[in-house]
Amino acid sequence: MLRIPLRPLNTDEACRMLGVMIGPERVGAEPGMAARLAQLCDGLPLALRILGAQLVNKPHRSLSQLVARLADRRRRLDLLSPDHGGLRAEFALSYRELPPAAAQMYRRLGLLSLSHFSAWVGAAALGTDLDHAEDLLDVLVDAQLLEVSPHGRLGSPRYRFLDLLRLFAWERAHEEDTPAEREAALDRTVATLLVLADTAHEQLSGKGHLPPLPGPGDLPLATRQIEHILGCPMEWFETERPILIDLVRVCAESGRAFPAWALAARLVPLCETRGHPVDWRSTTEWALMAAREAGDELGVGMMLRSLGALAIYQRQYQQAEPLLEQAMEHLEEAGDVQGQALALRNIAVCLRFAGDLDRAADHCRAALDLFDRTEDISGRAHAVGLLAQIEVERGNVRLGIRLTRQAIAASEGDYALRSKTQNIYRLAEALLRTGELREAERAGRKVVQLTRVQGDRMGEAYGLRVLGEVQWRQFCLDEAVATLRDAYEAAGGIGDRFLQARVQVDLACAEALRGERDTALLHLWEALAAFRLLRAPVWEGHTVRLRKLLDDLGKETPGVTELTRALHAS
């Protein structure tokens, strides 16, 4: 079999090669465009030689003009294949040597706009079993039409498509396969991805959290293979994020409303815990557009609810509440009781943040009434935990602790570890109100441990915050400052300004106890500015009281009891 010399040059090597061909002064005049040319050529020496020859023959043409021409993906291979030769001819030599099944695999993969992918994608696109798919992918690697990517986990290789080779595969698919065959390949890939995403989502969020999928039909993956692929569901989501996002877009643009919103909904745990709000918004808005065009009431309600949850995640509570109210209308029309329960629970979150604790409790209880009609164990446990948090803030601390323990117990039989972890955090906060610091510390450390196992960056930031508060209240001040700085950095990593402000309040307490009054006041000023910007009246009030305490004490160092009373006063 003829091998294509595909060892690509890196950007610096490619630019030097261009400089030798067209003169270093032309490359030096447009260094950014030279680097972009190298990228558009995948660093392939043959492609660079073809472009260099064009630039030599047309000295009036700038590198930026050539980049603009190559930016059109449909024309790129034409520009790099002059006189029926060039790249297309070289690629065709290797393609013609492929066995029919490997050639078909290559074409199917070309339909998907992916640079890196796992073997299951090939199995789904071709409609074959995983072992056969891996054998065919090995054939494509041997032919240098694919590369083994360095991004794969141990024992789970991933494959890399050079963009020009994927364009060639896309061309062959549109030349050799019928529209029905191309549509079937996409449908199989989407169906397989939905089953994997649904299974991963269920492991993270529990059963019954989303409307069930229809029967998957014949899938290329056996149960044991799905279990192996999803060994760590959050890492799987992160690894496959590009294909998940791309297929939501493809489904939305091609009128596949249900798979678009079903995939978008299953992406939420990843976007929330790993801090991907842009992906969360884009996938949800694409899917919402498709659902509206299809008149899919359930899909519209689900995506509006997801946008409301995103607004809560971004601390935009005033935008969240109307989105959730709109979602309720569509979910009620669709008869989705569980979806209505989740929307009511999230409205309760908005009301709690605004300080309207009585209405928040009413909405939470209404959500629990609906959850009782569903199989969403983790959703109900989360709502019980939220009600517990509200009761603690209403001054019913012992009731709140009792409800929190009930929520944790309800999660024991369910493998939605994230819901359980959130309720352990709530228990730690409640225990701080009663001064049970040792038990609060155990709960805080448990939160940090569980969130690190799950790869939940948001949960880890919250766990570190509560642990930092335990430490300063135990007068372990240096340890508290170190923990809280880690919490601040973790909150910044996911873009949570509210949590950062809460951490700054704790840092102010720790610094005040160390006698660093000016540093403490600076933290409080910054936190207060954030709370006002975010319209968080409850925490604005806590911060004002702490600042007044320090002002009243002057240079005198406050005690732990004084700080605690100011922090948790109703």
N, C-alpha and C positions, 0 to 999 in steps of 0.2 A: 504494500500500500504506500502510495506517495505521501510524504509528510510535508505539511506546510511549515515553513520556518516561523513559528509564532512567538519566539522569545521576545516579548516587547521590551523596548527601551524605556528607561524612566524619563521623566520630563527633562532633566538636565542633559542626558545623553541625546534625546531627540532634538533639543534645541541646538546642541553642538553640531549634530548631523546636518540640520537645516542651515546652520551658519556656514559650514564647509561648502554646501551646494549653492547658496544664494548670496553669501557674503555676510560676515558677522555684523556689518553695519546695519543691514536691513533687519536682522533679528534684534539687534540692540535698540533699534528705533521703536520696535513694538514687542517688547519682551513678554507682555501679558498675552498678546495674540499668538506669539510663537508657542507659548505653553499650552494655549487652548487648542491650537492645531495639533499638537502632540496628543492631547487627550482625545480629540475627535478621530484621530488615526489609531487609537489604542496603542500608540507607541510602536506600531508595526513598521519595520524598516522599508518594506516594499511600498507601503502607503506613503511614507515620508518621501521616498525617492520620486514617486509620481507627482506629489505636490511640489517638491523642489523643482522638478523639471518644468512644471507649469509656471512657477514663479520666475524661473530663469528665462523662459520663452516670452513672458509677459512682464517685463521689468516695471511697467507702469502700474501693475496691480499690487495693492497693499495686502499685507497679511490679514488685516481686519476684513477686507472685502472677501478674501478666500474663506475666512471663518464664517462669515455671513452665509455664503453659499453652502458650506458643509453643514450648517446648523439645520438645514432642511433634511431630516432623516430619510425622506423618500428619495432624495437626489444624491445622497452621500455616496452610495456605491457607484452610481453613474459617474460621478466626478472622479472616483478612484479606479475606474475601469475603462480607460480610454481605448477606442478602436477594438472593442470586444475582448480586450485583454485585461491586464491589471489584476486587481484583487478578485473580482468576480470570477475570472477564469481560473485563478489559483485555487479559490475555494471550491469551485466546481470539480476540479481534479480529485480532491479528497472526497467530496460528497458522492461522486459517482462510484467510488470504490466501496461504499458502505453496504452492508447487508440490508435488505429491504426494511426489516423491523427497526434497525438502528437509524436508517434514513427517516423513517416515519416518526420515530422518537425525536429526532433533531428538528423536524418541521413543526411538530406539536409544541415543543419547547419554545420555538421561535415566535409562537403566537402570544406568549406571555412576556410582558416587558420587565423581565427580571435579569439582574446581573449575577446574583448568587441564589442558589436554591438547593434543596435537599432532594434525596432520591424519591421520596414519596410524591413530589411534584411530577416527576417523570412518570411514575406509575399511574397517577391520576390522569395526566394528560393523554397517555396512550391507552389507558384502560387495561393495564396488565398488573400482575402481582409484583410485589416489591423486589423479590429476588431477581426476577427477569428484568425489571427496570434497572437494577444495579448493574447487571451484566451488560445491558445495552449502553448504559452511561460509560462503562469502562471502554467499550468499543469506540465511543465518541472521544473519550480522553486519549486513547491510543492514536486516533486519527488527528489529534490536536485540534479538533473542532470544539472541544471543551477543555477546561482545566480543573484540576482538583483545587478547591479554594482553601486557603489557610485559615478560614474563619470557622471551620467545622469543629464541633465538640469531639472529644476522644471517642472513637468507635462510631461516630455518626458523620461521615464525610459530607461536605457540601461541594457544589460544583460552580464553576464560574464561566460565564459567557462573555467573551469579548463583544462589545457592542456591534462591531462590524459583522462578526460572524452571526450574531442574532438577527441582524437585518437581512443577511443572506438567507437564513433559515425562514424568516418571515416571508421573503419573496418566494422561496420554494413552496411553502405551504399554500400561498395564494395561487401559484401556478399549477400545483399538482393535486391539491385536495379540494373537494367540493365545499361549498358554504355549509352544508349540513354536517360534514365531517369536522370542519373547524368549530362550528357551534357546539357539537357534541363534546369535543375536547375541552372547551372552556366550561361547559356545564359539568363535566365529570370533575374537573379541577375544583370548581366552586363547591360542588357537593362534598367532595372529600375534605376540603378545607373547613367547611361548615361543621362537619362531624368532629374534626380534630379541635376546632375552636370551641365547640359546644362542650366537649369532654373536658378540655382544659379549664373553661370558664366554670363548669360544675365543680371541678376539684378546688377552685379558688373561692367560689361564692356559694356553693351549695346547690342542692337540687331544688327545682321549682322556681328558680330566681328569674327565669325568662320563659316565654312561651315555647313549648317543645317544637322540635323540628319535625317535619313529615318523615315518613320512612325513607332511609337513605338509599334504598335499592342496593344494587350490587356495587360494593366498594372494593378497590384494589388492596385494601389493607385488612389483615386479620386482627382480631382483638389483641393478641399478644404484641403485634407490631405497633398498634396504637399506644399500648401501655409503654412500650420501649421509647417511642418517639416523644411521648409526653412525660417522660421520667421526672422532669422538673417543669411543670406547666408554665410558670412565669418566665423561665428562661426560654421555653419554646416560643411563647408569645413575642418576646423581645427579639429572638433570632428571626422569626418569620414575619416581623412587623412590616417589612417592605411589601411582601406578597399580599398580606392582609389588606393593607391600605390600597394597593394597586387594584386588587380585585373588587373592593368596595366601589372604587371609581368606575372600573370597567362595567360592573353590574348595573350601577346607576345610569351610566351613559347608554347602555344597551337595553334599558327598560326592564331589567331583572330586579324589580322592586324588593321582593321578599328577601332574596339572598343579600342584597345590598344592606338593608336595615338589620337583618339577622346577624351578619358579620360585624357591622358597626357596633351593635349592642354588645357583642361578645368581646370587643376590643377594650371596653371601658375599664376593667380592672387593671389592664396593662397601662393605659394612659394615665389612670389615677395614681397608681402606686409608683410608677417610674417617671412621672412628670412629663407627659407628652400632650399638653393641652392643644397644640396646633393640630396634631394628628386626630385628636378627639373631635375637635370642631370640624375639620375638613371632611372626615368620613361621615359624621352625623349629618352635616348639611347636604352632602351628596345624596345620602340615603333618604333624607327628608324630601328632597326635590323629587326623587324617583317615586317615593310613596305617594306624594301629592298628585303627581301626574297619573299614577295608576289608580287613584281613588282608594288607596289602602288605608282605611281608618286606623287599624291597629298599628301599622308602620308609622303613620304620622304621629299618633299618640306616643309611641315608644321613642321616636327621635326627638319630639318636643320635650319629653321627660328627660332624655339624655342631655339635651342642651340646658335644661334647668339644673341638672346635676352638675354640669360643667360650670355653670355660673356660680353655683355654691362652692365648687372646688376653687374657683378664682375669686371667691369672697365678694361676688357681685350679687348680693342677696336681693336687691330691689329689682334686678333684671330676672332673677331666678323665679320669683313668685308668680308673675304673670305667665311665664312659659309653662310652669307646672299647672296653673289653672287651665290654660289652653289644652295641655296634655290630658287633664282629667276629662274634658268634654269629649275628646276623641276616643279615649280609652273606655269611657262609659258607653259611647255609641258602639264600640267594638265588643263590648261585654267582657273586657279584660279586668277581672276583679283584682288579680294580683298586681297588675300595672297601676290600678287606681290606689291600691294600698301603698305602693312605693312612692307614688306622687304625693299622697297625703303626708306620708312620713317626711318627705323632703320639704313640704310646705311647713311642717312643724319645725324643721331645722331653721328655716328662714325666720319664723316667728320668734324662736328662742334667741337667735342672734340679735334680733331687734329689741329684745328684752320683754316681749309680750308673752310671758311664761304661761299665763292661764289659757290663752288661745292655743299656744303651742301644745300644752298638755291635752286639750280637747281634740286637736287634729291627730295627735299621736294615738289617743285611745280609739278614734274613728278608724285609723289605719289598722290598729290591732284587731278591731272587729272584722275588717275585711281579710286580714291575714289568716284569721281563724277559718276562713272558707277556702283556703289554698293549701298547697303542700310546701310553701316556701318557709322552711324551718329557720334558715339563717336570716331571712328578711324579717320574720317575726321577732327573732332574738335580738336583732339590731334595733327594732322599734321598741322593744321592752327596755333595752339599754338606754335608748334615747329618752324614754319616759323617766327612767331612773335618774338620768342626768338633770332633767328638768325639775324633778322633785327635789333633788339636792339643792338646786339653785333657788327653789321656792322656800327653802329652809326645812324641808322634810327629809333630813339627811338619813335617818335610820330607815325610812321607807325606801329611799333611793338605793341604799346599800342592799337592802333585801331584794329589791327588783333587779339590781345588777347581778347579784348571785344567781337569781333565777334565770337571767339571760345567759349567763355563762354555762349553767347546767343544761339549758336547752340546746346549747351548741355542742355538748359533749358527744351526742350520738350522731351529729352531722359533721362531715369532714370539711366544712367551710371554716377553715382555720382563721381566716381574716376576720370574720364576724366575731369569733370568740376572742381574738386578740384585741379588737376594738373595745369589747366589753370589759376585758381585764384592765385596759387603760382607764375606762370610766370608773372601775372599782378603785383604782389607785387614787384618782382625783377625789372620790368620795371619802376615802379613808384619810386623806389629808385634811378634810374638813373636821373629822372627829379626832384628829391628832394621833391616830394609830400609825405612827411613822414606820415602824419595822415591817408591818404587814403591807403598807403602801410601798415600801422599798422593794419587798419581794415581788409585788405585782408589777412595779415599774421595770425591774430587771427581767421579769418574764416577758413583758411586752418587747423589750429590746431584743431579747433572745429569739422570740418567735418571728418578729418582723425581719430580722437578719436572715433567718432560715428561708423565709418566703421571698426575700429580695424586695420587701416593701419599704421603699425609702421614706415615704410619707409617714408610715406607722413608726418607723425607727426614730424619725425626728420627734414625734409626739412622745414616744417612750423615753427618749433622752431628756426631754423637757421635764416630764413629771419626775424622773429620777433626780434631775438637778434640783428641783424644788425640795424633794425629800432631803437631799444632802445639805442645802443651806439651812433648812430648818433643824437639822441635826448638828449644825455648826461645823460641818466638814467643808470649810469655805473654799479652799484651794481645789479640792476635788469637785465641788459644785461648779466653780467657774470653768474648769476644764470640760466637764460634761455639758454645760450649757453652751459653751463655744462650739462644741461638736454639734449640738442640737441646732444652733443658729446656722451653721454651715450647711447642715443637712436640709433645713427648711429653705435656705436660699437655693439649694440645688434643685428643688422642685418648684421654685418660684412662689412660695407661700409667705407673703408679706405679713399676714395676720399672725401666723405661728412665729415668725421671726420677732414680731412685736411682743408677743407673749413671753418669748424667751428673754427679750431685753428687760421685761419687768422682773423676771427672776434674777437676771444678772444684776439689776439694780439693787435687789434685796441682798444678794451675796456681797456685792461691793460695799454697800452701806454697812453691813456687819463687819467688814474688814476695815472700816474707817475711811473708805475711799468715797467720801461724800460727793465730790465733784463728778467723779466717774459715774456714780449711781444716778445723779441728777441728769447727766447727759443721756444715759440709757432711757430714763423716764421721758425726757423731752422727745427723743426719737420715737419711742413707742407711742406716746400720746399723739404725735403727728400722724403716725400710721393708722391708729384707731379712728381718728377724726376723718382721715381720707377714706377709710373703708366703711365709715358710718357704723361703728361698733360701739353703741352708747354704754353698754354694760362694762366693757373693758376700759372705755374712756373714763368712766367713773372710778373704777378700781385704781387706775393710774393717777388720777387727780388726787385721790385720798392719800396714796403713798407719797406723792410729791409734797402735799401739805404737811404730812407727818415729818418729813425730813426738814422742811422749812421751819416748822415749829421747834424742832429739836436743835436747829442751828448746828454747831460743831459737835454736839453731843451724839455719841454713837447709839443708834436704836437697838432695842432688844428683839429677839426672834418673835416673842409674843406680840409686841407692838406691830411689827411688820405683818405678821399673820392676820391679825385682826383687821388692819387696814386693807389687806389684799382680799380677804374673803367676806368683808362686811356686805350686807345686802343693801 
